[in-house]
Amino acid sequence: MRRYMPLLATLTLATTLATACGDDSGSAGGDGPIRVGQIVSLTGNYSALGTENKKSVELAVERINGAGGVLGRKIELTVLDDKSQPDQSVLAFNQLKERSDAIIGSPFSNSALATIPLVDREQIPYLSLTPADEQVNPVHPYVFVVPATSATYAERMLQYYKATGITKVAVAYDTRSSYAVAGFKGMRDKAGGYGVNLVATEEFQTTATEFGAVYAHVRTSGAQALTVWATGPPAVAFTKGYATAGLDIPLMLTGAQASKLFLDPAGAAAEGVTVSSSIGVVGPHLPAGKQREAVDELTTAFTQKYGYAPPQFAQDGYSAVKLLVAAVEAAGGTERTEVRAALEGLRLLTPNGTYAYSATDHSGLKPDFISINTVTGGAFVPTEWAKSQLASLTGG
């Protein structure tokens, strides 16, 4: 790593987990470290997501290096902060591209979308930690999404609504968030197929803190449930306001709220709220089997290191490293085109579920690996419908 020290010394927001042995060349297919860059939101509006991504990625790297590395090579991780700003994600990518065999991308959808044109040009395997559908529709050859996409979450929620007899749904979404916009569009486009009618559509922006007008419109819409697509602080403010707005229909939030980072600030207002999540968030409720073991591996290690169970965003980061390692092993090295091809042929069990990427599908996860939960006693507990759905996920 000696070649890069002058540059790294100027990057105050970079951290490195490096091997103490091996050739410093780090060239693709060589004997040096496997060089992984991570672009993550450590400051700004999405720092709560990025901090958990970073913790889980570092944990996975530590465990893999401690077990001997990958193909006899240690992983060298360099982390740069995008400051929750798309232009900073682009800057970080440009700093990483020449010294990375692969890059794990930002949890902020707008940052990831700004970076993808550079990924296309440089042809670096890029595992994105944000679920915006535009990253994979159309397919970008080197971009692979780790969380279930927004449209996949939308479909799972629609399945739940159909199963529970809900046919009229109001939707509110953050027009400044690519994640939220994609989720709304996915719900709008698929609602009819599940016998659901969107009776009200409400828009807000990331900076919103008061939602009285939204509650008033929903109250007169005849909706039987309200789905909110948001990331970060707006979801907390919306939930707190909803608790005192006098609405008596279920409030459904998305995977972006499947974390103590939502539960803690929302407090008592979150009780009874319905929240979708990756299956890893509700690991203790999964049946015995390989899938439960994959979740327990992360949960045990993460809880021991950080003192609390891994939230949604930690599930994504840990799974990203698992996917990359499996692809490098299948490729027999870090040559970029071979790692990309290996990812496209990969089928892998992770804490998030079983990924099945292909040349035409870079999203990997299906709705089966999403749980619909109710906040009960400050924890995410699968609904009875979700329990019946998750009963078959043994991963055997």
Helices and strands as residue ranges (DSSP letters): G 2-4, H 5-8, E 15-17, E 34-40, H 47-66, E 75-81, H 86-96, G 97-99, E 102-104, H 109-122, E 126-128, G 133-135, E 143-145, H 150-163, E 168-174, H 178-190, G 191-194, E 197-204, H 212-219, E 225-229, H 233-243, E 251-253, G 255-257, H 260-266, G 267-270, E 274-278, G 279-285, H 290-306, H 312-331, H 336-344, E 347-350, E 353-356, G 367-369, E 370-376, E 379-382, H 384-390
